[in-house]
Amino acid sequence: HLAVQIRSRYEGMLVALPVEHWPAWADDSASTLAQRLLALARHIKPSQVATSKRGPKVDKPKAWVDAATARAHVSTDRLIKASKSKRP
């Protein structure tokens, strides 16, 4: 999580701060930087970065439709012809 946070903020830091304002350890070797990141990661509380679990889905009541309406067939061809005839 720490690496993702740092990576996502890095581009913004490049835009916002000139290089002379970066911390001195930013120019260190990769192994020194990795050691510093590990030291920072030891202080992270897992409960602060853990995602919350999704709750159970709530059932929605189905809308009531008359059975005759639900079974009624409507010809698509008739609908298209009717819409063409109504246009000015």
C-alpha positions as CSV (number, residue, x, y, z in Angstrom):
1,H,0.0,0.0,0.0
2,L,2.9,2.3,0.8
3,A,4.4,1.8,-2.6
4,V,1.1,2.5,-4.4
5,Q,0.6,5.7,-2.4
6,I,4.1,6.9,-3.2
7,R,3.8,6.0,-6.8
8,S,0.5,7.8,-7.2
9,R,1.8,11.0,-5.6
10,Y,5.2,11.0,-7.4
11,E,4.1,12.7,-10.6
12,G,2.3,15.5,-8.7
13,M,5.4,16.0,-6.6
14,L,7.4,16.4,-9.8
15,V,5.0,19.2,-11.0
16,A,4.6,20.9,-7.6
17,L,8.1,20.9,-6.2
18,P,11.3,21.8,-8.0
19,V,14.1,19.2,-7.5
20,E,16.0,21.5,-5.0
21,H,13.1,21.2,-2.5
22,W,13.1,17.4,-2.5
23,P,14.5,15.7,0.6
24,A,18.1,14.8,0.5
25,W,17.4,11.1,0.6
26,A,15.6,11.2,-2.7
27,D,18.9,11.0,-4.6
28,D,20.1,8.0,-2.5
29,S,20.7,4.5,-4.1
30,A,17.8,2.1,-4.6
31,S,18.8,0.0,-1.7
32,T,19.0,2.9,0.7
33,L,15.6,4.2,-0.5
34,A,14.2,0.6,-0.1
35,Q,15.5,0.5,3.5
36,R,13.9,3.9,4.3
37,L,10.5,2.7,2.8
38,L,10.6,-0.5,4.8
39,A,11.2,1.6,8.0
40,L,8.2,3.8,7.1
41,A,6.1,0.7,6.4
42,R,6.7,-0.7,9.8
43,H,4.7,2.2,11.3
44,I,1.6,1.6,9.1
45,K,-1.5,0.4,10.9
46,P,-3.1,-2.3,8.7
47,S,-6.6,-1.3,9.9
48,Q,-6.1,2.2,8.4
49,V,-5.3,0.9,4.9
50,A,-7.7,-2.1,4.8
51,T,-10.7,-1.9,2.6
52,S,-14.1,-2.3,4.0
53,K,-16.1,-5.4,3.2
54,R,-19.2,-5.0,1.1
55,G,-22.5,-5.5,3.0
56,P,-25.2,-7.9,1.9
57,K,-27.4,-7.0,-1.0
58,V,-30.8,-5.6,-0.2
59,D,-33.6,-7.3,-2.0
60,K,-35.8,-4.8,-3.9
61,P,-39.5,-5.5,-4.2
62,K,-40.4,-6.3,-7.8
63,A,-42.9,-4.0,-9.5
64,W,-46.3,-5.5,-10.0
65,V,-47.5,-5.8,-13.6
66,D,-50.8,-7.2,-14.7
67,A,-50.4,-10.6,-16.2
68,A,-52.3,-9.7,-19.4
69,T,-50.0,-6.8,-19.9
70,A,-46.9,-8.8,-19.3
71,R,-47.9,-11.5,-21.8
72,A,-49.2,-9.0,-24.5
73,H,-47.3,-9.2,-27.8
74,V,-46.5,-6.0,-29.7
75,S,-45.3,-6.3,-33.2
76,T,-42.1,-4.3,-33.7
77,D,-43.0,-3.8,-37.3
78,R,-46.3,-2.2,-36.4
79,L,-44.5,0.1,-33.9
80,I,-42.0,1.3,-36.5
81,K,-44.7,1.9,-39.1
82,A,-46.8,3.8,-36.5
83,S,-43.9,6.0,-35.5
84,K,-43.1,6.9,-39.2
85,S,-46.7,7.8,-39.9
86,K,-46.8,10.2,-36.9
87,R,-43.8,12.2,-37.9
88,P,-44.5,15.5,-39.8
